[in-house]
Amino acid sequence: MDEHLVDCVNCDHTQLSKHFSVSLPENPSWNLCHALIIGASYTDFRSFGDLKGHSKKILPENSNPFLQVSQTHATRIDEVYKIRNYLSHYSASSRRALFHVYKTTYTMQRFLEPGQFVLAYDAQRLWAYFDAFEGASNDMKAWY
């Protein structure tokens, strides 16, 4: 997603210039846009809302396809972020966050490892996650 954010800024950098209070060349390179947005460090968007909020700071509203993504798709993508976070860290807090999704969204009373969770019910959840990313992509393409 961050590459797409850089692509969008590369197309319309007016808001980015204002955000950083810098002047940019008329046609800034992709690498320059990437350096300004992402920098030399690892950037981690904790949720789709976090990404959308960041995009509002650096993209003009009429040049921001992230605003077009439906809340349904964003919610499913956020579930994937929680699964990814748990699988990356196996921390108690990431497990609690994932279990909270299980309880509130799926009314589950016990924790399942992500592989079991996404493959249950003939992998319907896995396909729902793929559909969310495809749907978000289509939402964004409709903006173009």
C-alpha positions in Angstrom: 0.0 0.0 0.0 2.8 2.4 0.7 4.1 2.1 -2.9 0.7 3.1 -4.1 0.7 6.1 -1.7 4.1 7.2 -3.2 2.7 6.7 -6.7 -0.2 9.0 -5.9 2.0 11.7 -4.4 4.3 11.5 -7.4 1.2 12.3 -9.5 0.1 15.3 -7.3 2.6 16.5 -4.8 1.0 19.9 -4.0 -0.2 18.7 -0.5 3.1 17.0 0.2 4.9 20.3 -0.4 2.6 22.1 2.0 2.8 19.3 4.6 6.6 19.5 4.7 6.9 23.2 3.8 9.3 22.5 1.0 9.4 23.2 -2.7 9.5 20.3 -4.9 10.5 20.1 -8.6 7.6 20.2 -11.1 8.1 16.5 -11.8 9.7 15.0 -8.6 11.2 11.5 -9.0 9.5 8.5 -7.4 12.6 8.1 -5.2 12.3 11.6 -3.9 8.6 11.2 -3.1 9.4 7.9 -1.4 12.2 9.4 0.7 9.9 12.2 1.8 6.9 9.9 2.7 8.6 6.8 4.0 12.1 8.0 4.8 15.0 5.8 5.5 13.2 3.9 8.3 10.5 1.3 8.4 7.0 2.8 8.3 4.2 0.7 9.7 0.6 1.7 9.2 -1.3 0.0 12.1 -4.6 0.0 10.3 -6.3 1.1 7.1 -7.6 4.1 9.0 -4.0 5.0 9.9 -3.0 4.8 6.2 -6.1 6.8 5.2 -5.3 9.5 7.8 -1.7 9.8 6.7 -2.9 10.0 3.0 -5.1 13.0 4.0 -2.1 14.8 5.2 0.0 14.4 2.0 -2.6 14.1 -0.8 -5.2 16.6 -2.0 -8.7 15.3 -1.5 -9.4 15.1 -5.2 -6.2 13.1 -5.7 -6.7 10.6 -2.9 -8.0 7.2 -3.9 -7.6 5.9 -0.4 -10.7 7.9 0.6 -12.8 5.8 -1.8 -12.2 2.5 0.0 -15.4 1.3 1.6 -15.6 0.8 5.4 -16.5 -2.8 4.8 -13.3 -3.5 2.9 -11.2 -1.4 5.4 -12.6 -3.4 8.3 -11.6 -6.7 6.7 -8.2 -5.3 5.8 -7.7 -4.3 9.5 -8.5 -7.8 10.5 -5.7 -9.0 8.2 -3.4 -6.4 9.9 -4.2 -7.9 13.3 -3.5 -11.4 12.0 -0.2 -10.3 10.5 0.8 -8.5 13.7 0.1 -11.6 15.8 2.1 -13.8 13.4 5.0 -11.3 13.4 5.3 -10.9 17.1 3.3 -13.6 19.0 3.0 -11.1 21.8 0.3 -11.1 24.4 -1.0 -7.8 23.2 -1.2 -8.9 19.6 -3.0 -12.1 20.7 -5.5 -10.0 22.7 -6.2 -7.7 19.8 -6.8 -10.7 17.5 -8.9 -12.5 20.0 -11.0 -9.3 20.4 -11.7 -9.5 16.6 -12.7 -13.1 17.0 -15.1 -12.3 19.8 -16.7 -9.1 18.5 -16.9 -9.9 14.8 -17.3 -13.7 14.8 -18.7 -14.3 18.4 -16.0 -16.9 19.1 -15.3 -17.9 22.7 -11.9 -19.5 22.2 -8.7 -18.5 20.4 -7.7 -20.2 17.2 -4.4 -19.9 15.6 -4.7 -17.8 12.4 -4.2 -20.7 10.1 -7.1 -22.6 11.7 -9.2 -19.5 11.8 -8.9 -18.5 8.1 -9.2 -22.1 6.8 -12.3 -22.9 8.9 -15.6 -23.3 7.0 -14.0 -24.2 3.8 -11.7 -21.2 3.9 -14.6 -18.7 3.6 -12.7 -16.2 5.8 -9.6 -16.5 3.7 -11.6 -15.8 0.6 -13.4 -12.9 2.3 -10.0 -11.4 3.0 -8.9 -11.7 -0.6 -12.2 -10.2 -1.6 -11.6 -7.2 0.7 -8.2 -6.4 -0.9 -9.7 -6.9 -4.4 -12.7 -4.7 -3.4 -10.4 -2.0 -2.0 -8.4 -2.1 -5.2 -11.6 -1.8 -7.3 -12.8 1.1 -5.0 -9.5 2.9 -5.7 -9.5 2.1 -9.4 -13.0 3.7 -9.7 -11.4 6.9 -8.6 -9.1 6.9 -11.6 
